[in-house]
Amino acid sequence: MYTKLLIHLLFFLMLCTTVASASYSSSIKLVFAYEDKQNYPFYLDSKKINWEKPGVSIELLKKLESELPVRLEFKRQPWKRCKYNLKNGAVDGIFNASFSTERMKIGVYPMINGSVDISRRITTLSYYLYKFHTSSVIWDDKIKSIRNMGSPICAPLGYSIVKNLKKWGIPVVEKNHVSDCFRILSFNNGKISGVATLEFDGDLYLTKNDDKIHGIKKVMPPLVSKPYYLMLSHQFVSQHPELAEQIWDTVKKLRKAWLEPLLKKY
C-alpha cells in the first residue's frame, strides 16, 4: 500500500516538474537594456540588481513574467549603446525612452492610428532648470526661453532635454553625469547659468549633497514633461507582432495598478 502511494506521489511530482519545465521552455526570453546611470527612483545606481529594491521601472517590467509567456534579462549599458544594440537587434527592448521620430529608425514604440500611444507609456517624467539662488536667470515657459543667461546651460550627456534646449536656441554644454553639472554650478563662477535635468535626479542629488552644495534652487514650472516608453526592436516586433502588442498592453495595465504603490515604496 505504502509502495503504491509512494509511486503515485513520485509520478505526480514528475508530472508537475514536466509541466513546469514545458511551460518555462515555451516562454520567450527577452533582453531589455537600460542606462548605466542612476535615474532615481526608476533604476538605481548599482551595477548589480538588488531585487529587494531594483527601481520602479525594473519592478514594473519584471511583472510581465507573471502576465505573459516571457522571461526577462536586464542589462545595464551606456544609453548610446542601449540605442545602438536596439537598432541591430542585440537587445529586444530598451527603457525609459522618450519619443522622437528619429528614434523610430532604431526601434518601435507602442502606436495607435499612426501616432505614439501615450496610454501605453511606462511613466511621465519632468525636466527642470536648477540655478544658483542669487542668479537672475528666468525660465519663460510661454515662449520657451531662458532669459538673463551669461553662459550655457549644463545637461547630462545624451539626455533628450539637450535637443529641446537646442531647438529653443539655448546654448548647452553636456557632461557625463548630472553631478558634474551641479559641481560646476555650485562654484557660482559663471561657467554655466544653470542645470537642466530630470526632476528626480536633480532633487535627489541636492538632497544627498546638501552639506556640500548650497544655494541651488529649482525653477518653476518644468522645462518639459515627457512620457517614457518601453521601445522594442524592429527585429522582435517583426518576428512576434502579436506578443509585442500584448507586452505594451500589459505595461499599460501594470502601470495603472502598480506605478503609484511602487513610487511610494521608494
N, C-alpha and C positions, 0 to 999 in steps of 0.2 A: 504493500500500500504506500509506504513512505517512498519507495523507489519510483513508483508511478507518479507520485506527487512531485518528486524532485525532477523527473524527466519533463513533466508538463511545465514546471517552473522555468527550467533551463530553456525549453522551447519558446516560452513566452518572452524571456529576456533576449533570446537570439532574434526573435521576430521584431521586438522593439528596436533593437540595435540596427537591424537591417533596414527598417523603415526610416529610422533617423538618418542613417548613412545615405540612403537613397535620396531623402529629402535634401540633405546637405549637398550631395553631389549634383543634384539637379538645379541648385541655385547658382546664380551667375556672380562671379567675383568682379567687383568694381574697384578701381583705384581712383581715389579722389585726392587731389593735391591742394594744399593751401599754404599761405605765406609763412615764411620762417620768422617773421617779425610778429611781435605781440599786437593783437587787436582786441584789447580787453573790452567786454568780457566774452567775446565770441571765440577767441582762441588765445591761449596764454603763452607767456614767454618761457617755454620749456621745450627742450629738444625731444624728450620722450613724453608720450601722452600719459598723464595721470588720470586714470579713468574715474577717480572719485570726483575730480573737478577738471575736466579737459577743456572746457569752454562751451558756451551756449551753442554755437554752430555745430561743433563736434557731437554734442549730446543729441541735438535735434536730428542731424542726419543719420546718426547711428541707429535711431529708432526705425529707419527704413527697413532694417533687417527683420523686424518683427511684423512688418506690414506687407513686404514683398519678397519674392524668392531671390534675394540678393545677399551677398557677403561683401562687406566694405573693408578696404585697406586705405589708411590715410598716410599721405606723405607730405613732409614739410620741405618746401623749396623756396628760393627767392622768387618773388612774384613774376618777374620776367621769364624765369624758367618754367613756372607753372603754365603761363600762357603759351610758351613755345612747345611744351610737351602736350598740351591740349591740342594744338594745331596738328602735330604729327601723330597723334593717337597714342602716345606713350602713357598718357593717363586718360581715364574715362570722363573725369569731371574736375572742375575747379570751383572754389568758393572763397570768400564772398566777392562776387564780381558785379560791379555796377554796369549799367547798359551803355553801350556805344555801338554805333553802326559799324565802326572799324573792326570791333571785336567779333562781329558776325562772320568774318572771314576765318577766324581761328576756332570757332565753336558755335554751339546752338543755345539760344535762350528759350524759355517757355514762351510760346507765341499764341496769339489769338487774333484772327482776322487781319493778319499781316503786321501786327504790332506786338511788342513785348507785353506779356501778360503780367501786370503788376500784382494780380491776386495770387500768383504762384511764386512770389518772392520769398526769400528766407527772412529778411528783415528790412527795415529802413534806418539809415544812419545819416547823421548830420555833420557837416564840416563847419567849424567855427574859426574866426580870426581871434588870435590872442596877441595882446600888445602890452608894452610897459605902461604902468598906470599913469605916468606923467606925460605920455605921448599924446599928441593932438590928432593922431590918426583916426579917421572916421570911416566906417563902412556904410555906404549908401545903398541900401537894398533895392530901392526903386530904380536906380539907373545902373546898378551893378558896377559900382566904382568905389575904390578905396582912396579917400582924399587925404591930403597933407602928408603924403609919403616923401621921404627923402632918400629912400633906399628900397631894395626889393623886399618882397615877402618870401619867407622861407617855408618850404613844404617838403614832406618826406618823398624820397625818390620813387617815381613810378606811380604815385597816387593820382587818382582821376581828378582831384581838385586842381592839379597843375594845369590841365587842359582848360578848365573853367577860367582860371586866372588869366592865362594867356589869351583866351578868347575875349575877355573883358579888357584886354590891353594893359594888364597889370604885370609888371616885371617880377619874375620868380627866380629864386635860386633853390636848387634841390640838394638835400643832404640825405645820407643813408638812413639816418634814424631821426625821429622827432626829437629825441633827447639832444641831438646836435644842434637843432634849431633853437631849442629853448635855452641851451647854454650860451649861444651867441646873443640871443635877445636879452638874457639876464645881465650881460655886461653893460647894456644900455650905451653902447659906443657908436650907434648909428649905422652899423654894418647892415642891419636888416630893420625893417619897420614893423614887422610882426611875423607871427607863425600861423599858417593855415593847416589845420589837421583835423582828424576825426575827434568828435567831442569826447568819446570815451578815452581815447589815447591822451588827449590834452589834459583833461581833468585828472586822470589817474596819475600822470607824470607830475603834475603840480602838487597833488596831494601827497605823493610819496616823497617829494623833494622839497616840502615846504620849509624845512630847516636850512636848505641851501639856496633856494631861489625865492626871492621876494619881489613884490611889486608888479606881478604879471596878472592881468585880468582878461576874462573872456568877453568879447564884444558881441552884443546882441543886435539884430537877430542872426540866425545861422547864415553862412555864406551860401549854402545849398544843402538840401536834404535829398537823398537818393535812395531808391530801393536797391537791394543787393540780392543776387540770384545764384543758384547753382547752374553753372554752364556745363553742358555735356559735349563731348567731342562729336564732330561730324561723322567719324567712323562708327562710334557706338550708336548714334541715332539712326544711321543708315542700316545697321545690322539689326537693331532692336527698336524700331519706331514705336511700337505699342508700349513696350516697357518704359521707354523714355517718357512718354506722356503720363504713364502711371506714376513714375518717380516724381515728376513735377506736381501732379495732382496730390500725391501723398505729402509732399513738402508743404503744400498749402494747408492740408488737414492737420499736420503736425504743428505748424506754426500757430494755427488758431488755438490748438489745445495746449501747447507746451511753451510757447515763447515767453509769455508773462511769468509763469512759475519758474522757468529757468533763469530769467533775468533777476528775479527776486532771490534766487539761490546764491547768485554771485554778488 
